[in-house]
């Protein structure tokens, strides 16, 4: 089962939910937790452990000036403006390149070859007997989060239970993380901003045809608008986590709610069973 934990906005408690769910499930079986928030990964802070790390690269074009006749075909085929052909040179902008290989294919002089360019790292650790943690970390200043997320997902492709902690929002990295998942839980808070961005996240899940459930975090009991939205869109509120100074303190010191307060494990077990039902997985 592939489960995504997502949110329309940052700071809702998405990573907290993913980390506690993985921690709880690891006591009864094997689970893989994938940190797909590659620009700001933080799950390793909750699960400190030695990790094996490797570079992740993407192919980028390199032009051989001795063969290039400046015909301009490479610039014409590039939909992203990564190559511009001038009368005396070829300009390449790696930040715009999507590594499609089109420029190399259309070059009549075979003047373009591809070389690997590092975009980040992928780390794998086993902080608990039943838990595997995969962390993607994008290099600072690099805009290409999607290929790194794709590589992280590939690392977990053969695992039976996988939890993807996505980036906040509804941008391309989130779409990549959600793609192919059996279900997703959307973590929100009962504020005007939370509800606005929840609507966007629900729309994304619907467009990807991924069944979604809702978790209300930091609830102060004034959840009427969020509950009404969920009712109107036939969305199940799968868990409500109260606004609590104790929970906040546990999080702030880098600990896990289910580790410090084991009574919460039954709630996260129940959450996982609801996710299985949402995904149509037999109990």
C-alpha positions in Angstrom: 0.0 0.0 0.0 1.3 3.4 -1.0 0.0 6.2 1.3 0.7 9.9 0.9 0.5 12.4 3.8 0.0 15.9 2.3 -1.3 19.3 3.1 -2.4 22.4 1.2 -0.1 24.6 3.3 3.0 24.3 5.4 3.0 24.0 9.1 -0.1 22.0 9.5 1.6 19.0 11.1 1.9 16.8 8.0 5.4 15.5 9.0 4.3 14.9 12.5 1.4 12.7 11.3 3.7 10.8 8.9 6.4 10.2 11.5 4.0 9.0 14.2 2.2 6.7 11.8 5.4 5.1 10.6 6.7 4.8 14.2 3.5 3.0 15.2 3.3 0.7 12.3 7.0 -0.3 12.7 6.1 -2.2 15.9 3.8 -4.6 14.1 5.5 -5.0 10.7 7.7 -3.4 8.1 7.1 0.1 6.9 9.0 2.5 4.6 8.9 6.2 5.3 9.9 8.4 2.4 10.6 12.1 3.0 9.6 13.7 -0.3 9.8 17.2 1.0 13.3 17.3 -0.6 13.8 21.1 -0.2 13.3 20.9 3.6 13.5 17.3 4.7 13.1 16.9 8.4 12.0 13.3 9.2 15.6 12.3 9.9 15.4 14.6 13.0 12.8 12.4 14.5 14.7 9.2 13.6 18.4 9.9 14.1 20.4 6.9 12.8 23.5 6.1 10.6 22.5 6.3 6.9 24.0 5.3 3.6 24.0 8.2 1.2 24.5 8.5 -2.6 24.4 11.2 -5.1 21.4 11.6 -7.5 22.2 13.0 -10.9 20.3 14.0 -14.1 21.7 14.0 -17.6 22.4 17.5 -19.0 23.6 18.3 -22.6 27.2 19.4 -23.4 27.9 21.0 -26.8 31.1 20.1 -28.7 31.9 23.5 -30.3 34.2 21.7 -32.8 31.3 19.8 -34.3 28.5 22.4 -33.8 27.6 24.5 -36.9 25.0 26.6 -35.0 22.1 25.3 -37.1 19.7 26.1 -34.2 17.7 22.9 -34.2 18.5 22.2 -30.5 17.1 25.6 -29.5 14.0 25.0 -31.6 13.2 21.7 -30.0 13.8 22.8 -26.4 10.4 23.7 -24.9 11.9 25.2 -21.8 14.3 27.7 -23.2 17.4 25.9 -21.8 19.3 26.3 -25.1 19.8 29.5 -27.1 21.9 29.4 -30.3 23.7 32.6 -31.2 25.8 33.1 -34.4 29.0 32.5 -32.6 28.1 30.3 -29.6 25.5 28.1 -27.9 24.2 29.3 -24.5 23.0 26.6 -22.1 21.0 27.3 -18.9 21.1 24.2 -16.7 18.4 25.5 -14.3 15.8 25.4 -17.1 16.9 22.0 -18.5 14.4 19.1 -17.9 16.8 16.4 -19.2 14.5 15.3 -21.9 17.3 14.5 -24.4 15.5 16.1 -27.3 18.4 18.4 -28.2 20.8 15.5 -28.5 18.4 13.6 -30.7 17.8 16.3 -33.2 21.4 17.5 -33.6 22.4 16.6 -37.2 26.1 16.9 -36.4 25.9 14.7 -33.2 27.6 17.7 -31.5 25.6 17.2 -28.2 26.3 14.6 -25.6 24.9 14.1 -22.1 26.8 14.2 -18.9 25.5 13.6 -15.3 24.9 16.6 -13.1 24.3 16.2 -9.4 21.0 17.6 -8.1 21.0 16.2 -4.6 21.4 13.1 -2.4 19.4 10.1 -1.3 19.9 8.7 2.1 18.6 5.4 3.5 18.6 4.3 7.2 17.0 1.8 9.5 16.3 3.7 12.7 13.9 1.0 14.1 13.8 -2.8 13.4 10.7 -2.5 11.3 11.3 1.0 9.8 13.2 2.1 6.7 13.7 5.8 6.2 14.5 7.2 2.8 15.4 10.9 2.6 15.8 13.0 -0.5 17.8 16.2 0.0 17.9 18.7 -2.9 21.1 20.7 -3.3 20.8 24.3 -2.3 19.8 26.5 -5.3 18.8 23.6 -7.4 15.2 23.8 -8.8 14.8 20.2 -9.9 13.0 18.6 -7.0 10.8 16.3 -9.2 13.6 13.9 -10.5 14.9 13.5 -6.9 11.4 12.7 -5.6 11.1 10.2 -8.5 14.3 8.5 -7.5 13.2 8.4 -3.8 10.0 6.7 -4.8 11.9 4.2 -7.0 14.0 3.3 -4.0 10.8 2.2 -2.2 8.9 0.7 -5.2 9.2 -2.9 -4.0 8.2 -2.3 -0.4 4.7 -3.4 0.7 3.8 -0.5 3.0 5.1 3.0 2.1 4.3 6.4 3.6 5.2 9.4 1.5 5.6 12.7 3.4 5.1 15.2 0.6 6.1 18.8 0.3 3.4 21.4 1.4 1.2 23.0 -1.2 0.0 21.8 -4.6 3.0 22.3 -6.8 4.9 19.9 -9.1 6.8 18.2 -6.3 3.5 17.3 -4.6 2.0 16.0 -7.8 5.0 13.7 -8.3 4.8 12.4 -4.7 1.1 11.8 -5.0 1.2 10.1 -8.4 0.6 6.4 -8.1 -0.5 6.4 -4.4 -3.4 4.3 -3.3 -4.7 6.9 -0.9 -3.7 10.2 0.8 -4.5 11.9 4.0 -4.7 15.7 4.0 -3.6 17.4 7.2 -5.3 20.7 7.9 -6.0 23.2 10.6 -9.3 25.0 11.3 -8.2 28.5 10.2 -9.3 30.5 7.1 -5.9 29.8 5.5 -6.1 26.2 6.4 -9.5 25.7 4.8 -8.6 27.7 1.7 -5.5 25.5 1.0 -7.4 22.4 2.0 -9.8 23.1 -0.9 -6.8 23.2 -3.3 -5.3 20.0 -2.0 -8.7 18.2 -2.2 -9.0 19.3 -5.8 -5.5 18.0 -6.7 -6.3 14.6 -5.2 -9.6 14.4 -7.1 -7.9 15.3 -10.4 -5.3 12.5 -9.8 -8.2 10.2 -8.8 -6.7 9.4 -5.4 -9.1 8.8 -2.5 -8.5 11.3 0.3 -9.3 11.6 4.0 -8.8 14.5 6.3 -6.9 15.0 9.6 -7.7 18.1 11.6 -4.6 19.1 13.6 -4.3 21.6 16.4 -8.1 21.6 16.9 -9.5 24.1 19.4 -12.9 22.7 19.0 -14.0 25.4 16.6 -14.0 23.2 13.5 -17.5 23.9 12.1 -16.4 25.4 8.8 -13.9 22.5 8.1 -16.4 19.9 9.1 -19.0 21.5 6.8 -16.5 21.5 3.9 -15.8 17.8 4.5 -19.5 16.9 4.7 -20.2 18.8 1.5 -17.4 17.0 -0.3 -18.0 13.6 1.1 -14.6 13.5 2.9 -14.1 11.5 6.1 -12.4 13.2 9.0 -10.2 10.4 10.0 -8.6 11.9 13.1 -8.7 15.1 15.1 -5.6 16.1 17.1 -6.3 18.8 19.8 -4.4 22.0 20.2 -2.1 21.1 23.1 0.9 22.7 24.7 2.1 19.2 25.7 2.0 17.9 22.1 3.7 21.1 20.9 6.5 20.6 23.5 7.0 17.0 22.4 7.4 18.1 18.8 9.6 21.0 19.6 12.2 18.9 21.3 12.3 16.5 18.3 10.4 13.7 19.9 7.4 11.7 18.7 3.9 11.9 20.3 3.5 8.1 20.0 6.9 7.5 21.7 6.3 9.8 24.6 2.5 9.1 24.9 2.1 5.5 23.9 -1.7 5.7 24.3 -1.8 7.6 21.0 -0.6 4.5 19.2 -4.1 3.1 19.1 -5.3 6.2 17.4 -2.7 6.0 14.7 -3.3 2.3 14.2 -7.0 3.2 13.7 -6.0 5.9 11.3 -4.0 3.3 9.2 -7.0 0.9 9.1 -9.2 3.8 7.8 -6.5 4.5 5.2 -6.6 0.9 4.1 -10.3 1.0 3.8 -10.1 4.3 1.9 -7.7 2.7 -0.6 -9.9 -0.4 -0.9 -7.4 -2.7 0.6 -8.9 -5.8 2.3 -8.5 -5.8 6.1 
